[in-house]
Amino acid sequence: MSMPAVETIDWRLVQKLDPDGRLNLASCLQCGRCSSGCMMRQETDILPHQLNRMALLGMKDQLLKSKAIWMCVSCQTCVARCPMKVDTPVLIDKLHAMAQAAPGDLRKVHVFNNVMLASMRRFGRVWEFGMMGVYKLRSLDFFTDLGKLPTMLRKGKFSILPPVTKGCSAVADIFDRVRRARRAQR
């Protein structure tokens, strides 16, 4: 996707996404270093540097309908590679929060993310067996991987019992602090 030159910046969208200027969106040089290091670049429809440009151009509808905001794994590689320290993962988080729901084929990705994070919050780590049970119920995808379950259990890939994790409450506290910080930003 080739990006148009920035004629004028649409400050309305930028103000919603970055009211205090911490994301450095206007500093993006469009050098592409963020995109060249992106782990998900072959899985997504919009690359990190393109997301930044589209935000500046006020292309809200295209951004909210993109796979990019649902496929990002928040690995922070883009920020580490960026000479201007544009915080693309936080931009994606804010776009994610603005979106009502994932586009049709990515709804399951959104459900999976929420179920995995809930498992981490509750048990201090992911309990795969329980997480997949809840995922299957919420995504209404009951039979896709059912044939793999006996092999996974036999090989010890899934534990039927939830994990006992030291510091489980500390992990839950981290989730709570992040939730409070996000609410404060809105």
Secondary structure, DSSP 8 states (H G I E B T S, - for coil): ------SS--HHHHHHH-TTSTT-GGG-----HHHHH-TTTTT-SS-HHHHHHHHHTT-HHHHHTSSHHHH-----HHHHH-TT---HHHHHHHHHHH-SS--GGGHHHHHHHHHHHHHHHHHSS--HHHHHHHHHHHHT--STTGGGHHHHHHTTSS-SS----TTHHHHHHHHHHHHHHHHHH-
